[in-house]
């Protein structure tokens, strides 16, 4: 657009209609979370102190969230020793949308505190400001008669002088106090929020003492230098304050190792700890569990974790096993901007959620090797805890077992001369038998031998006792011997099968399953396929050895590498068994997600017992006295 084209022209500025602005503020309440107001008022106080620090670099400011009494009710209030505002500044900055543009760092043009504050405090917000030692108070509210938002005028006066006796002790010559009155005169605005008001922390962190500290510590990633922020504990012990240090402080205290990687359009900070248990503290005033946070302009704009109305997002980022031991902080490039309510980030119409989805696969690929190794190890340990193969083989033992006996004078079974009576000696103890082959000749005496005084003694009529403790299944071992059509080898002398994890069959099945179950690492998928191939071959070998009358030559041919590969190529069985196993592992997570999504649909933004607008509750004092 050429400027020359519009030389000598002008526009009639767009101005707001008071009724239209009232409707907009009411509508904003449904799109702004209740805890946004605490961020806005805190940020206003920070910027007010920073304006003083621009003139005096050594100035150390303070911000305190505490309580005060208003018409007998307990009200939440924030006090700072920033530059303060004159009556004219109060009315201009708070009475106009876009009226406050005093070098705001985040360019919300004065809309944040007014919109978020008035949306959730229809009974009003009282500003008490001091400049050069003089103080004035202005009450902003939604008038119950005119239904308009604005500064309350009593006897045509809006700014009421404040005597020195009512000035907070932490304010000297300049500062500000904002009192949040809520939706009714009797509402206690210092109480923890209703669980129905999920807010940024998803309905969690609502202890009486730490609910506000948790919200501020989560929203502000770091706290500016030379600014001290504290909150009351809002209980019987008002002397003990809670200091606000910022989200990064809590993560560094809880997580012992950090790393950072660069993705296309964002950097990702990685925080890791060895144990899933909390180590730093009870976590009352910090969100230190596994999480995904989005950072912008040194603030946490979005955070997902396993709260009362949320699920852990890290499995989708390739950290299913470490979802409670890792925190990710995503820092998008500057091309993203915040919306007016400062709830989310947008780039050319694309919400941050869409952008995050585009980062997941790239993160999995560029995940630090040390982190990927831990995830894979824990994943394999979890898969190994599944005793499915061992238990199933025990249940099937009778189908593969050949009756075996030992000579015994007290035996109940007559032993024939051609019967093999020695059981398998293979076991998984620390000291395995040197002869695990179950088909070795019996070591006990049998038949006619030279024994007593040089005389031939006929022992062929001895009876035998059944051997019960028998392991008919061969040992499974794994190796990597390069691509091959052969899935493995059988070693009769060891009574063992070696599975080649590099075989074409193994890789083919693993790649097929990885397309359906992307959360399983390729390494662990290959091992799971190999285990199921081994499970099948254990049964084949046991059956040939114990349930057939095949000769040694026939057994050698059947159990050759070609024979084993043919036996193992039951692809449908392996795919079905592994699909069932993996589905079972994620089934509980899916059920939890469905439950939480149902709860989210049913949630009601407004708690009618606290926030419903009822003009009959409003009481006004028509005197100038505050």
Beta strands, then each sheet from edge to edge (+ up, - down):
strand 1: 61-70
strand 2: 73-80
strand 3: 125-131
strand 4: 134-142
strand 5: 149-151
strand 6: 160-162
strand 7: 175-180
strand 8: 227-231
strand 9: 242-243
strand 10: 257-263
strand 11: 266-272
strand 12: 291-296
strand 13: 299-305
strand 14: 326-332
strand 15: 337-338
strand 16: 345-347
strand 17: 350-351
strand 18: 405-407
strand 19: 413-414
strand 20: 448-452
strand 21: 455-458
strand 22: 463-466
strand 23: 475-479
strand 24: 488-491
strand 25: 496-500
sheet 1: 5+ 4- 3+ 7- 2+ 1- 8- 9+
sheet 2: 5+ 4- 6+
sheet 3: 10+ 11- 14+ 12+ 13-
sheet 4: 15+ 16- 17+
sheet 5: 18+ 22- 19+
sheet 6: 20+ 21-
sheet 7: 23+ 25+ 24-
end
